[in-house]
Amino acid sequence: MRVFLGGIVTETNTFSPIPTGASEWEVVRSLDDAASGSSLLAVRDEAAARGDELIFGLSAFAMPAGIAVRRAYEDLLEELLAGVRAAMPLDAVILPLHGAMVADGEDDAEGDVIERVRTIVGDAAVIGVHIDLHCHLSERMLEHADAIVIYKEYPHTDMAERARELYRIVADTVAGRVQPTMAMVDCRMMGIYPTSAEPMRSFVDALTAAEDEPGVLSLSLGHGFPWGDVPDSGARMLAVTDGDAAAAERMATAWARRFYELRHTAGVRPLALDAALDRALEVRGSVDGPVVVADQADNAGGGAPADSTFVLRRLLERGVEGAAVALVWDPIVHHLARSAGTGARLQVRLGGKMGPTSGDPLDLDVTVVQLIDGLVQQWPQGDGVAYANPAGDAVHLRVHAMVGGPEVPGGVDVIVNTRRGQVLGLEPFTAFGIGMDPGRILVVKSTQHFYAAYGPVAGEVIYMAAPGAVAPIMEQIPLVRADLRKYPWVDDPWPEGEAG
Ligand SMILES: [Zn+2]
């Protein structure tokens, strides 16, 4: 078959102070430039193995931030659509999208993308879409796509696997072997649901097993993205069957209901800042491996600036020894540290620059320990091929004290970088010689994606709700446009016996 591949990918935090403008987009126009371990290369390999003709348009990615600037979004979309037009006639289109992109004046950007591709290719071509589970799944997306497959794992360790799965459904559809039929049901919930812990682990395993039932092509749970304040936000169940609309509706409803029953137990209960540090200090002498503390509220992967100082300030005020923090986004401090050079001792004003959710900048007495240009994080994936993620240039600073404050024996290690992004691999520490030793406290700016790398080596993982741009407490998110007739705002918004 002749298939087109291309997409525009970002997750929009409608509260973020960082605009997603033209300069934020990183555009790949050749698959030779695609990151190892990415879903793009999975599709390329799948097409090659089948002898299909693959035409690649572009893949644009912007680190999650605020609402996409309309002009930049339209320019990228027009380039994508021009690629589709030029590639006609097509049997199929594969669109790797996110599902929670909001452009200025367009709440459902993915629905817009899919609809406009459909306008070009018509009903004869098959459109397959794979998206992140942090999506606002919409009726418009279902209307214009033939098949949608959503990641199942959080951390997202199954991106390439889901892309291959979608490809198979699309190829079978083109060949006339199946006829995907989709149904979606609102779960009336909003939250953060790591699949590394129960009860979500068993839920995902059961959902995956149910895909083996006759006539079922795919089952997906869209978790929703709580920091996207749009009417379509929230968790939704998606069922794709082979030509059986009633069965799709039945399965989507049954699995939505099953997920709904987990609403009081799914998701983590993060500790407040000082309680999290208390816990870390309490257990670090007795666990086999470092204590990993997730600064969930400053996760760049959810649109946060990654320059908040709340945790670092408390580590210094409390004189916590053996602690390290990564990754703090501060290109200016990185610039100064590089100018001063390895071994230099200087004062810097670190972080706290991006707004009230970043806290105040900290004036620090630091030593430049080591500089690494082009730091790359390897994010472990379920198929064994790590997903390579650039972190920009980075510096290891040893913070001795806040200026005018008492010195912390041994200092606190802080990794500062130039490319805003969350901690995904071990490299932000290990590349600088900070090992995964027992006794250490490693603070990672990440909500859950860190878990793929750190879960296996941590003595204990502590989820922390410090102040910040993506504070993981649903009731604290200043939602206005989202429909809040759902849990946790309402304890039982879907009473037993009420239809989906
Ligand atoms: Zn996600």
Residues whose N, C-alpha, C, O or C-beta is under 5 A from the ligand:
A	BS01	ZN	D132 L133 H134
